[in-house]
């Protein structure tokens, strides 16, 4: 009787572990269009109304918890923001003048702006779910392919770049955040007259920091510099992100002790990734519609 | 209704509701710079209350649900939680600990094991970015949060699953709590 019980217990454990390993191997080896990915999308579609309802119902709980945290940090943030406002006021005056000049020059050279932010259509979406583990920095939003959202669309909030769309169903989408270990984007540092190009990557394990890698050796990057997406530099390999999305600000610059030339640059993400209630998905207009819009012009 | 079927239904209901609460609310609340993870606590409590088979099944089911609902790599969460549920169940079957702080210790161990397990599997599957040493701090912070909420989560799981537990288990737990683990001889 005892032996039978032990055998049964071990058999159940062995079966469940084997099933998990089979699922893991099969899922890891298949393409995005594979059967397990399709099942996953189906489940997400079925669960999305429940998740959306639960997300709305539990919003007061989230707000209450957020209120405590926000109150603790409010005073420190206020002092920081006062300093920032003073600096930014000075910069705005210069920027407005530069913007006007830029517009005139663009008109003069008839610059193609199809890859710029203005050619994207923003769709506001509510965050309805989030992964509990450190290893999956991703959120679920309540807009999907039915709203024009496609995989790889950039996602932003009022402060800057949030991430990109990973998977879509008709009514929801999963967004990979900039702090996920699979994320990467070409970016440029707004410093001096010639902006330095680099690659933004996450610092896995520290969700409050991004790394700016592959900067040129002669880079003059310094603390406080703003980093934006670089956009497309090639017609063959189009960037997923339009030029000009704010990624973050440089918080630390250190030089590699061995080479003495390359930089280890840390950024603070512009978007507050821990408190995302609403985001905007930047969808590109369909090719046909774009041609139509271009053709109907003067 | 058959006791086993009733227990299974209660486990499914509890797992679904708490997983949805985790995804839609708990994961979006940050304390100590991290979010609490209810899933290893639910699985460990189920194992502690209902045994190793129930714990392992709960771990597999809940892990599969989380991986499906959040489009994560299938099998990772199931594998980690299956082992946690089984281990918690074996602890009850072998030692039958009765101290009221056992859920706290088991909850902390389950949370730490889950975080280390996910990290280990992710490293095996391949991490595409550089890994910060601050990952250790994140794991510690999640473990501390898990310990804080382990006792109330265990009480909730016990309340939901309690009426469906077999008589033998119920009696053993009641006796353990009322006597404080002392033998009748030492009480006299």
Interface residues (C-beta under 8 A of the other chain):
Chain A: X8 X9 X12 X13 X16 X17 X19 X20 X21 X22 X23 X24 X25 X26 X27 X28 X36 X39 X40 X41 X43 X44 X47 X50 X51 X54 X55 X58 X61 X62 X65 X66 X69 X127 X128 X129 X130 X131 X132 X133 X134 X135 X136 X138 X140 X166 X167 X174 X181 X182 X183 X184 X201 X202 X203 X204 X205 X206 X207 X208 X209 X211 X274 X275 X276
Chain B: X20 X21 X22 X23 X24 X25 X26 X27 X28 X29 X30 X31 X33 X34 X35 X36 X37 X38 X39 X52 X53 X56 X57 X59 X60 X63 X64 X66 X67 X68 X69 X70 X71 X72 X73 X74 X75 X76 X77 X78 X79 X82 X83 X86 X115 X118 X119 X121 X122 X125 X127 X128 X129 X130 X131 X132 X133 X134 X135 X136 X137 X138 X139 X142
